[in-house]
Amino acid sequence: MAAIPESVMTAGEVRAARALPRWAVLGAVFGLVSAASIALWGPIGVSGTYPRFIGALLRQLAPGYAGANTYLVKMGGFAKPETFLVLGLLIGGFLASRFSPQRAPRVEFIHSGETSTAARYRDAFLGGVLIIFGARLAGGCTSGHIISGITQLSVSGLIFGAGVFASGIFTARLLQKGGR
Amino acid sequence: MDQLSALLVGLAMGVLLQRVGASSPALIARNLRLENLSIIKFMATTIAVGTMVVYLAGLWLPMHFDIRPAYVLGVLGGGLVFGVGFAVGGFCPGTCVVGLGEGRKDALFALLGGIFGALVFTLFFDALLAPVVKVMDLGKLTLAGVLHLPALVVAVLLGAVFLTAVAWLPTEPGRKAG
């Protein structure tokens, strides 16, 4: 993008161009929030709530099986702080979009292979299966391993992050080329 | 009390993820194609500020650290599977919840996929996965432990590296300057 000389910009535009970019300001605030979380109760993490939700369901539907499944027993009950964090994400997303000048699109096509709404829903569902399966295999996701993990200097967070971006970048480029 | 703190942290996180655009699967896909690096730079900034603040504040305040074990096969394999899903769907486990709050219909499909993925994992974990994923377990290893340096020193170094990288990298590498 060609830089516009400041002499032809209005005062507001000069301020906006000199100001820190949005990702930097919001990233710094998120860093403070993630540190505050560790000070208050523990590091942020989202993906463990999915199997705890399965556990809560199965304890109602098949209590014998749920009590014998070592993974569900290990993950524990649904009343953990993390469940409330996920509830906060839902409310936060709702409020932020309510008070946003533009509304989020109902559906976004994200790569050239998605030519219909049905294809988009299929990709979102398949992506959802893989991210949770992968996250549970690794014991954490973008928040638990990458944000909280690397914040705490953990080697596991660095390994997970390297894996995610290696296969994520490879797959994203492949999907874009393959669909053309 | 922990529940209330977690709810407020989640609320702030949801607002931040929505406002930076992380709940837009199209923007995630553009980041993974390296056409736009805003979300990657947002995450690196979060980690840089978080690690320096938490270890500095940790000199005075008690911290609830929780280091996850580095069982290499499971963590790396899980990361590789996660990356494919991240690129295919454009959501992560948190951003699909934020997206649902925004009223995105594809986020609902990602969330349902995640619940299905958790069910499959739960059903197969005991029999198939538990014996495999935990091999090559290095334990709760940190960079500070590997380097034999105080955590605060490593945090400041890591933070400086990440902040230098995000300041130096272009946000939209696809757009040619000039």
HADDOCK unambig.tbl for C-alpha pairs under 7 A between the chains (distance, minus, plus):
assign (segid A and resid 1 and name CA) (segid B and resid 175 and name CA) 5.96 0.50 0.50
assign (segid A and resid 1 and name CA) (segid B and resid 176 and name CA) 6.15 0.50 0.50
assign (segid A and resid 1 and name CA) (segid B and resid 177 and name CA) 4.84 0.50 0.50
assign (segid A and resid 1 and name CA) (segid B and resid 178 and name CA) 6.26 0.50 0.50
assign (segid A and resid 2 and name CA) (segid B and resid 177 and name CA) 5.59 0.50 0.50
assign (segid A and resid 2 and name CA) (segid B and resid 178 and name CA) 4.55 0.50 0.50
assign (segid A and resid 22 and name CA) (segid B and resid 20 and name CA) 6.87 0.50 0.50
assign (segid A and resid 23 and name CA) (segid B and resid 20 and name CA) 6.13 0.50 0.50
assign (segid A and resid 23 and name CA) (segid B and resid 38 and name CA) 6.00 0.50 0.50
assign (segid A and resid 23 and name CA) (segid B and resid 39 and name CA) 6.99 0.50 0.50
assign (segid A and resid 23 and name CA) (segid B and resid 41 and name CA) 6.73 0.50 0.50
assign (segid A and resid 23 and name CA) (segid B and resid 42 and name CA) 4.75 0.50 0.50
assign (segid A and resid 24 and name CA) (segid B and resid 42 and name CA) 6.02 0.50 0.50
assign (segid A and resid 24 and name CA) (segid B and resid 45 and name CA) 6.35 0.50 0.50
assign (segid A and resid 26 and name CA) (segid B and resid 16 and name CA) 6.25 0.50 0.50
assign (segid A and resid 26 and name CA) (segid B and resid 20 and name CA) 6.80 0.50 0.50
assign (segid A and resid 27 and name CA) (segid B and resid 42 and name CA) 4.67 0.50 0.50
assign (segid A and resid 27 and name CA) (segid B and resid 43 and name CA) 6.39 0.50 0.50
assign (segid A and resid 27 and name CA) (segid B and resid 45 and name CA) 5.06 0.50 0.50
assign (segid A and resid 27 and name CA) (segid B and resid 46 and name CA) 4.50 0.50 0.50
assign (segid A and resid 28 and name CA) (segid B and resid 45 and name CA) 5.92 0.50 0.50
assign (segid A and resid 28 and name CA) (segid B and resid 46 and name CA) 5.39 0.50 0.50
assign (segid A and resid 28 and name CA) (segid B and resid 49 and name CA) 5.81 0.50 0.50
assign (segid A and resid 30 and name CA) (segid B and resid 13 and name CA) 6.79 0.50 0.50
assign (segid A and resid 30 and name CA) (segid B and resid 16 and name CA) 6.96 0.50 0.50
assign (segid A and resid 30 and name CA) (segid B and resid 46 and name CA) 5.49 0.50 0.50
assign (segid A and resid 31 and name CA) (segid B and resid 46 and name CA) 4.03 0.50 0.50
assign (segid A and resid 31 and name CA) (segid B and resid 47 and name CA) 6.03 0.50 0.50
assign (segid A and resid 31 and name CA) (segid B and resid 49 and name CA) 4.94 0.50 0.50
assign (segid A and resid 31 and name CA) (segid B and resid 50 and name CA) 4.05 0.50 0.50
assign (segid A and resid 32 and name CA) (segid B and resid 49 and name CA) 6.76 0.50 0.50
assign (segid A and resid 32 and name CA) (segid B and resid 50 and name CA) 5.73 0.50 0.50
assign (segid A and resid 33 and name CA) (segid B and resid 9 and name CA) 6.58 0.50 0.50
assign (segid A and resid 34 and name CA) (segid B and resid 50 and name CA) 6.10 0.50 0.50
assign (segid A and resid 35 and name CA) (segid B and resid 50 and name CA) 5.16 0.50 0.50
assign (segid A and resid 35 and name CA) (segid B and resid 53 and name CA) 6.47 0.50 0.50
assign (segid A and resid 35 and name CA) (segid B and resid 54 and name CA) 5.11 0.50 0.50
assign (segid A and resid 37 and name CA) (segid B and resid 9 and name CA) 6.55 0.50 0.50
assign (segid A and resid 38 and name CA) (segid B and resid 63 and name CA) 5.90 0.50 0.50
assign (segid A and resid 38 and name CA) (segid B and resid 64 and name CA) 5.21 0.50 0.50
assign (segid A and resid 38 and name CA) (segid B and resid 65 and name CA) 6.31 0.50 0.50
assign (segid A and resid 39 and name CA) (segid B and resid 62 and name CA) 6.84 0.50 0.50
assign (segid A and resid 39 and name CA) (segid B and resid 63 and name CA) 4.76 0.50 0.50
assign (segid A and resid 39 and name CA) (segid B and resid 64 and name CA) 5.92 0.50 0.50
assign (segid A and resid 40 and name CA) (segid B and resid 5 and name CA) 6.83 0.50 0.50
assign (segid A and resid 41 and name CA) (segid B and resid 2 and name CA) 5.67 0.50 0.50
assign (segid A and resid 41 and name CA) (segid B and resid 64 and name CA) 6.07 0.50 0.50
assign (segid A and resid 42 and name CA) (segid B and resid 64 and name CA) 4.91 0.50 0.50
assign (segid A and resid 42 and name CA) (segid B and resid 65 and name CA) 6.36 0.50 0.50
assign (segid A and resid 42 and name CA) (segid B and resid 66 and name CA) 6.99 0.50 0.50
assign (segid A and resid 43 and name CA) (segid B and resid 65 and name CA) 6.85 0.50 0.50
assign (segid A and resid 43 and name CA) (segid B and resid 66 and name CA) 6.78 0.50 0.50
assign (segid A and resid 46 and name CA) (segid B and resid 93 and name CA) 6.37 0.50 0.50
assign (segid A and resid 46 and name CA) (segid B and resid 94 and name CA) 5.93 0.50 0.50
assign (segid A and resid 47 and name CA) (segid B and resid 93 and name CA) 5.74 0.50 0.50
assign (segid A and resid 50 and name CA) (segid B and resid 115 and name CA) 5.84 0.50 0.50
assign (segid A and resid 50 and name CA) (segid B and resid 118 and name CA) 5.91 0.50 0.50
assign (segid A and resid 51 and name CA) (segid B and resid 118 and name CA) 5.13 0.50 0.50
assign (segid A and resid 51 and name CA) (segid B and resid 119 and name CA) 6.87 0.50 0.50
assign (segid A and resid 51 and name CA) (segid B and resid 122 and name CA) 6.96 0.50 0.50
assign (segid A and resid 54 and name CA) (segid B and resid 119 and name CA) 6.25 0.50 0.50
assign (segid A and resid 70 and name CA) (segid B and resid 126 and name CA) 6.77 0.50 0.50
assign (segid A and resid 71 and name CA) (segid B and resid 122 and name CA) 6.48 0.50 0.50
assign (segid A and resid 71 and name CA) (segid B and resid 125 and name CA) 6.86 0.50 0.50
assign (segid A and resid 71 and name CA) (segid B and resid 126 and name CA) 6.96 0.50 0.50
assign (segid A and resid 81 and name CA) (segid B and resid 2 and name CA) 5.92 0.50 0.50
assign (segid A and resid 81 and name CA) (segid B and resid 3 and name CA) 4.49 0.50 0.50
assign (segid A and resid 81 and name CA) (segid B and resid 6 and name CA) 5.42 0.50 0.50
assign (segid A and resid 82 and name CA) (segid B and resid 6 and name CA) 6.55 0.50 0.50
assign (segid A and resid 84 and name CA) (segid B and resid 3 and name CA) 5.93 0.50 0.50
assign (segid A and resid 84 and name CA) (segid B and resid 6 and name CA) 5.77 0.50 0.50
assign (segid A and resid 84 and name CA) (segid B and resid 7 and name CA) 4.74 0.50 0.50
assign (segid A and resid 85 and name CA) (segid B and resid 6 and name CA) 4.78 0.50 0.50
assign (segid A and resid 85 and name CA) (segid B and resid 7 and name CA) 4.62 0.50 0.50
assign (segid A and resid 85 and name CA) (segid B and resid 9 and name CA) 6.43 0.50 0.50
assign (segid A and resid 85 and name CA) (segid B and resid 10 and name CA) 4.15 0.50 0.50
assign (segid A and resid 86 and name CA) (segid B and resid 10 and name CA) 6.11 0.50 0.50
assign (segid A and resid 87 and name CA) (segid B and resid 7 and name CA) 6.68 0.50 0.50
assign (segid A and resid 88 and name CA) (segid B and resid 7 and name CA) 4.82 0.50 0.50
assign (segid A and resid 88 and name CA) (segid B and resid 8 and name CA) 6.42 0.50 0.50
assign (segid A and resid 88 and name CA) (segid B and resid 10 and name CA) 4.12 0.50 0.50
assign (segid A and resid 88 and name CA) (segid B and resid 11 and name CA) 4.06 0.50 0.50
assign (segid A and resid 88 and name CA) (segid B and resid 14 and name CA) 6.76 0.50 0.50
assign (segid A and resid 89 and name CA) (segid B and resid 10 and name CA) 4.85 0.50 0.50
assign (segid A and resid 89 and name CA) (segid B and resid 11 and name CA) 5.23 0.50 0.50
assign (segid A and resid 89 and name CA) (segid B and resid 13 and name CA) 6.41 0.50 0.50
assign (segid A and resid 89 and name CA) (segid B and resid 14 and name CA) 4.19 0.50 0.50
assign (segid A and resid 89 and name CA) (segid B and resid 97 and name CA) 6.27 0.50 0.50
assign (segid A and resid 89 and name CA) (segid B and resid 98 and name CA) 5.32 0.50 0.50
assign (segid A and resid 90 and name CA) (segid B and resid 14 and name CA) 6.79 0.50 0.50
assign (segid A and resid 90 and name CA) (segid B and resid 97 and name CA) 5.42 0.50 0.50
assign (segid A and resid 90 and name CA) (segid B and resid 98 and name CA) 5.03 0.50 0.50
assign (segid A and resid 90 and name CA) (segid B and resid 100 and name CA) 6.80 0.50 0.50
assign (segid A and resid 90 and name CA) (segid B and resid 101 and name CA) 4.73 0.50 0.50
assign (segid A and resid 91 and name CA) (segid B and resid 11 and name CA) 6.24 0.50 0.50
assign (segid A and resid 91 and name CA) (segid B and resid 101 and name CA) 6.24 0.50 0.50
assign (segid A and resid 92 and name CA) (segid B and resid 11 and name CA) 4.41 0.50 0.50
assign (segid A and resid 92 and name CA) (segid B and resid 12 and name CA) 6.46 0.50 0.50
assign (segid A and resid 92 and name CA) (segid B and resid 14 and name CA) 4.24 0.50 0.50
assign (segid A and resid 92 and name CA) (segid B and resid 15 and name CA) 4.71 0.50 0.50
assign (segid A and resid 92 and name CA) (segid B and resid 98 and name CA) 6.93 0.50 0.50
assign (segid A and resid 93 and name CA) (segid B and resid 14 and name CA) 4.97 0.50 0.50
assign (segid A and resid 93 and name CA) (segid B and resid 15 and name CA) 5.57 0.50 0.50
assign (segid A and resid 93 and name CA) (segid B and resid 18 and name CA) 5.85 0.50 0.50
assign (segid A and resid 93 and name CA) (segid B and resid 98 and name CA) 4.38 0.50 0.50
assign (segid A and resid 93 and name CA) (segid B and resid 99 and name CA) 6.42 0.50 0.50
assign (segid A and resid 93 and name CA) (segid B and resid 101 and name CA) 4.69 0.50 0.50
assign (segid A and resid 93 and name CA) (segid B and resid 102 and name CA) 5.30 0.50 0.50
assign (segid A and resid 94 and name CA) (segid B and resid 101 and name CA) 4.17 0.50 0.50
assign (segid A and resid 94 and name CA) (segid B and resid 102 and name CA) 4.79 0.50 0.50
assign (segid A and resid 96 and name CA) (segid B and resid 15 and name CA) 5.13 0.50 0.50
assign (segid A and resid 96 and name CA) (segid B and resid 18 and name CA) 6.45 0.50 0.50
assign (segid A and resid 96 and name CA) (segid B and resid 19 and name CA) 6.96 0.50 0.50
assign (segid A and resid 97 and name CA) (segid B and resid 102 and name CA) 5.53 0.50 0.50
assign (segid A and resid 104 and name CA) (segid B and resid 102 and name CA) 6.31 0.50 0.50
assign (segid A and resid 104 and name CA) (segid B and resid 104 and name CA) 6.86 0.50 0.50
assign (segid A and resid 105 and name CA) (segid B and resid 104 and name CA) 6.43 0.50 0.50
assign (segid A and resid 106 and name CA) (segid B and resid 103 and name CA) 6.30 0.50 0.50
assign (segid A and resid 106 and name CA) (segid B and resid 104 and name CA) 4.34 0.50 0.50
assign (segid A and resid 106 and name CA) (segid B and resid 105 and name CA) 5.36 0.50 0.50
assign (segid A and resid 107 and name CA) (segid B and resid 104 and name CA) 6.03 0.50 0.50
assign (segid A and resid 107 and name CA) (segid B and resid 105 and name CA) 5.92 0.50 0.50
assign (segid A and resid 107 and name CA) (segid B and resid 106 and name CA) 5.66 0.50 0.50
assign (segid A and resid 108 and name CA) (segid B and resid 25 and name CA) 7.00 0.50 0.50
assign (segid A and resid 108 and name CA) (segid B and resid 26 and name CA) 6.32 0.50 0.50
assign (segid A and resid 109 and name CA) (segid B and resid 26 and name CA) 6.61 0.50 0.50
assign (segid A and resid 110 and name CA) (segid B and resid 25 and name CA) 6.40 0.50 0.50
assign (segid A and resid 110 and name CA) (segid B and resid 26 and name CA) 4.40 0.50 0.50
assign (segid A and resid 110 and name CA) (segid B and resid 29 and name CA) 6.16 0.50 0.50
assign (segid A and resid 121 and name CA) (segid B and resid 106 and name CA) 5.55 0.50 0.50
assign (segid A and resid 121 and name CA) (segid B and resid 109 and name CA) 5.97 0.50 0.50
assign (segid A and resid 123 and name CA) (segid B and resid 88 and name CA) 5.77 0.50 0.50
assign (segid A and resid 123 and name CA) (segid B and resid 89 and name CA) 5.10 0.50 0.50
assign (segid A and resid 124 and name CA) (segid B and resid 89 and name CA) 4.15 0.50 0.50
assign (segid A and resid 124 and name CA) (segid B and resid 106 and name CA) 5.92 0.50 0.50
assign (segid A and resid 124 and name CA) (segid B and resid 107 and name CA) 6.98 0.50 0.50
assign (segid A and resid 124 and name CA) (segid B and resid 109 and name CA) 5.66 0.50 0.50
assign (segid A and resid 124 and name CA) (segid B and resid 110 and name CA) 4.61 0.50 0.50
assign (segid A and resid 125 and name CA) (segid B and resid 109 and name CA) 4.83 0.50 0.50
assign (segid A and resid 125 and name CA) (segid B and resid 110 and name CA) 4.45 0.50 0.50
assign (segid A and resid 125 and name CA) (segid B and resid 112 and name CA) 6.63 0.50 0.50
assign (segid A and resid 125 and name CA) (segid B and resid 113 and name CA) 4.36 0.50 0.50
assign (segid A and resid 126 and name CA) (segid B and resid 85 and name CA) 6.94 0.50 0.50
assign (segid A and resid 126 and name CA) (segid B and resid 89 and name CA) 6.85 0.50 0.50
assign (segid A and resid 126 and name CA) (segid B and resid 113 and name CA) 6.15 0.50 0.50
assign (segid A and resid 127 and name CA) (segid B and resid 85 and name CA) 3.89 0.50 0.50
assign (segid A and resid 127 and name CA) (segid B and resid 86 and name CA) 6.04 0.50 0.50
assign (segid A and resid 127 and name CA) (segid B and resid 88 and name CA) 5.23 0.50 0.50
assign (segid A and resid 127 and name CA) (segid B and resid 89 and name CA) 4.19 0.50 0.50
assign (segid A and resid 127 and name CA) (segid B and resid 110 and name CA) 6.49 0.50 0.50
assign (segid A and resid 128 and name CA) (segid B and resid 85 and name CA) 6.51 0.50 0.50
assign (segid A and resid 128 and name CA) (segid B and resid 89 and name CA) 6.70 0.50 0.50
assign (segid A and resid 128 and name CA) (segid B and resid 110 and name CA) 4.29 0.50 0.50
assign (segid A and resid 128 and name CA) (segid B and resid 111 and name CA) 6.12 0.50 0.50
assign (segid A and resid 128 and name CA) (segid B and resid 113 and name CA) 4.35 0.50 0.50
assign (segid A and resid 128 and name CA) (segid B and resid 114 and name CA) 4.38 0.50 0.50
assign (segid A and resid 129 and name CA) (segid B and resid 113 and name CA) 4.46 0.50 0.50
assign (segid A and resid 129 and name CA) (segid B and resid 114 and name CA) 4.64 0.50 0.50
assign (segid A and resid 129 and name CA) (segid B and resid 116 and name CA) 6.20 0.50 0.50
assign (segid A and resid 129 and name CA) (segid B and resid 117 and name CA) 4.22 0.50 0.50
assign (segid A and resid 130 and name CA) (segid B and resid 81 and name CA) 6.12 0.50 0.50
assign (segid A and resid 130 and name CA) (segid B and resid 82 and name CA) 5.77 0.50 0.50
assign (segid A and resid 130 and name CA) (segid B and resid 85 and name CA) 4.72 0.50 0.50
assign (segid A and resid 130 and name CA) (segid B and resid 117 and name CA) 6.69 0.50 0.50
assign (segid A and resid 131 and name CA) (segid B and resid 81 and name CA) 6.86 0.50 0.50
assign (segid A and resid 131 and name CA) (segid B and resid 82 and name CA) 4.28 0.50 0.50
assign (segid A and resid 131 and name CA) (segid B and resid 85 and name CA) 5.06 0.50 0.50
assign (segid A and resid 131 and name CA) (segid B and resid 86 and name CA) 6.32 0.50 0.50
assign (segid A and resid 131 and name CA) (segid B and resid 92 and name CA) 6.54 0.50 0.50
assign (segid A and resid 131 and name CA) (segid B and resid 93 and name CA) 6.91 0.50 0.50
assign (segid A and resid 131 and name CA) (segid B and resid 114 and name CA) 6.98 0.50 0.50
assign (segid A and resid 132 and name CA) (segid B and resid 93 and name CA) 6.78 0.50 0.50
assign (segid A and resid 132 and name CA) (segid B and resid 114 and name CA) 5.20 0.50 0.50
assign (segid A and resid 132 and name CA) (segid B and resid 117 and name CA) 5.63 0.50 0.50
assign (segid A and resid 132 and name CA) (segid B and resid 118 and name CA) 6.11 0.50 0.50
assign (segid A and resid 133 and name CA) (segid B and resid 117 and name CA) 5.18 0.50 0.50
assign (segid A and resid 133 and name CA) (segid B and resid 118 and name CA) 6.18 0.50 0.50
assign (segid A and resid 133 and name CA) (segid B and resid 121 and name CA) 6.03 0.50 0.50
assign (segid A and resid 134 and name CA) (segid B and resid 78 and name CA) 3.94 0.50 0.50
assign (segid A and resid 134 and name CA) (segid B and resid 79 and name CA) 6.08 0.50 0.50
assign (segid A and resid 134 and name CA) (segid B and resid 81 and name CA) 4.96 0.50 0.50
assign (segid A and resid 134 and name CA) (segid B and resid 82 and name CA) 4.64 0.50 0.50
assign (segid A and resid 135 and name CA) (segid B and resid 78 and name CA) 5.75 0.50 0.50
assign (segid A and resid 135 and name CA) (segid B and resid 79 and name CA) 6.90 0.50 0.50
assign (segid A and resid 135 and name CA) (segid B and resid 82 and name CA) 6.24 0.50 0.50
assign (segid A and resid 137 and name CA) (segid B and resid 74 and name CA) 5.53 0.50 0.50
assign (segid A and resid 137 and name CA) (segid B and resid 75 and name CA) 6.70 0.50 0.50
assign (segid A and resid 137 and name CA) (segid B and resid 78 and name CA) 4.96 0.50 0.50
assign (segid A and resid 138 and name CA) (segid B and resid 74 and name CA) 5.04 0.50 0.50
assign (segid A and resid 138 and name CA) (segid B and resid 75 and name CA) 3.87 0.50 0.50
assign (segid A and resid 138 and name CA) (segid B and resid 78 and name CA) 4.65 0.50 0.50
assign (segid A and resid 138 and name CA) (segid B and resid 79 and name CA) 6.60 0.50 0.50
assign (segid A and resid 142 and name CA) (segid B and resid 92 and name CA) 6.88 0.50 0.50
assign (segid A and resid 147 and name CA) (segid B and resid 47 and name CA) 5.81 0.50 0.50
assign (segid A and resid 149 and name CA) (segid B and resid 67 and name CA) 6.78 0.50 0.50
assign (segid A and resid 150 and name CA) (segid B and resid 47 and name CA) 6.67 0.50 0.50
assign (segid A and resid 151 and name CA) (segid B and resid 47 and name CA) 5.15 0.50 0.50
assign (segid A and resid 151 and name CA) (segid B and resid 50 and name CA) 5.85 0.50 0.50
assign (segid A and resid 151 and name CA) (segid B and resid 51 and name CA) 4.38 0.50 0.50
assign (segid A and resid 152 and name CA) (segid B and resid 51 and name CA) 6.31 0.50 0.50
assign (segid A and resid 152 and name CA) (segid B and resid 67 and name CA) 6.88 0.50 0.50
assign (segid A and resid 153 and name CA) (segid B and resid 142 and name CA) 5.30 0.50 0.50
assign (segid A and resid 153 and name CA) (segid B and resid 143 and name CA) 5.42 0.50 0.50
assign (segid A and resid 154 and name CA) (segid B and resid 67 and name CA) 6.21 0.50 0.50
assign (segid A and resid 154 and name CA) (segid B and resid 141 and name CA) 6.02 0.50 0.50
assign (segid A and resid 154 and name CA) (segid B and resid 142 and name CA) 4.21 0.50 0.50
assign (segid A and resid 154 and name CA) (segid B and resid 143 and name CA) 6.16 0.50 0.50
assign (segid A and resid 155 and name CA) (segid B and resid 70 and name CA) 6.32 0.50 0.50
assign (segid A and resid 155 and name CA) (segid B and resid 141 and name CA) 5.68 0.50 0.50
assign (segid A and resid 155 and name CA) (segid B and resid 142 and name CA) 5.20 0.50 0.50
assign (segid A and resid 155 and name CA) (segid B and resid 143 and name CA) 6.12 0.50 0.50
assign (segid A and resid 156 and name CA) (segid B and resid 68 and name CA) 6.52 0.50 0.50
assign (segid A and resid 156 and name CA) (segid B and resid 69 and name CA) 6.30 0.50 0.50
assign (segid A and resid 156 and name CA) (segid B and resid 70 and name CA) 4.32 0.50 0.50
assign (segid A and resid 156 and name CA) (segid B and resid 75 and name CA) 6.68 0.50 0.50
assign (segid A and resid 159 and name CA) (segid B and resid 75 and name CA) 6.73 0.50 0.50
assign (segid A and resid 159 and name CA) (segid B and resid 76 and name CA) 5.89 0.50 0.50
assign (segid A and resid 160 and name CA) (segid B and resid 75 and name CA) 5.54 0.50 0.50
assign (segid A and resid 160 and name CA) (segid B and resid 76 and name CA) 5.41 0.50 0.50
assign (segid A and resid 160 and name CA) (segid B and resid 79 and name CA) 4.77 0.50 0.50
assign (segid A and resid 161 and name CA) (segid B and resid 79 and name CA) 6.78 0.50 0.50
assign (segid A and resid 163 and name CA) (segid B and resid 76 and name CA) 5.50 0.50 0.50
assign (segid A and resid 163 and name CA) (segid B and resid 79 and name CA) 4.51 0.50 0.50
assign (segid A and resid 163 and name CA) (segid B and resid 80 and name CA) 4.70 0.50 0.50
assign (segid A and resid 163 and name CA) (segid B and resid 83 and name CA) 6.94 0.50 0.50
assign (segid A and resid 164 and name CA) (segid B and resid 79 and name CA) 4.61 0.50 0.50
assign (segid A and resid 164 and name CA) (segid B and resid 80 and name CA) 5.26 0.50 0.50
assign (segid A and resid 164 and name CA) (segid B and resid 82 and name CA) 5.94 0.50 0.50
assign (segid A and resid 164 and name CA) (segid B and resid 83 and name CA) 4.06 0.50 0.50
assign (segid A and resid 165 and name CA) (segid B and resid 83 and name CA) 6.16 0.50 0.50
assign (segid A and resid 167 and name CA) (segid B and resid 80 and name CA) 5.34 0.50 0.50
assign (segid A and resid 167 and name CA) (segid B and resid 83 and name CA) 4.98 0.50 0.50
assign (segid A and resid 167 and name CA) (segid B and resid 84 and name CA) 5.76 0.50 0.50
assign (segid A and resid 168 and name CA) (segid B and resid 32 and name CA) 6.12 0.50 0.50
assign (segid A and resid 168 and name CA) (segid B and resid 83 and name CA) 3.97 0.50 0.50
assign (segid A and resid 168 and name CA) (segid B and resid 84 and name CA) 5.21 0.50 0.50
assign (segid A and resid 168 and name CA) (segid B and resid 86 and name CA) 6.27 0.50 0.50
assign (segid A and resid 168 and name CA) (segid B and resid 87 and name CA) 5.23 0.50 0.50
assign (segid A and resid 169 and name CA) (segid B and resid 32 and name CA) 4.68 0.50 0.50
assign (segid A and resid 169 and name CA) (segid B and resid 33 and name CA) 5.78 0.50 0.50
assign (segid A and resid 171 and name CA) (segid B and resid 84 and name CA) 5.87 0.50 0.50
assign (segid A and resid 171 and name CA) (segid B and resid 87 and name CA) 5.99 0.50 0.50
assign (segid A and resid 172 and name CA) (segid B and resid 29 and name CA) 6.41 0.50 0.50
assign (segid A and resid 172 and name CA) (segid B and resid 32 and name CA) 5.88 0.50 0.50
assign (segid A and resid 172 and name CA) (segid B and resid 33 and name CA) 5.60 0.50 0.50
assign (segid A and resid 172 and name CA) (segid B and resid 87 and name CA) 5.00 0.50 0.50
assign (segid A and resid 173 and name CA) (segid B and resid 33 and name CA) 5.44 0.50 0.50
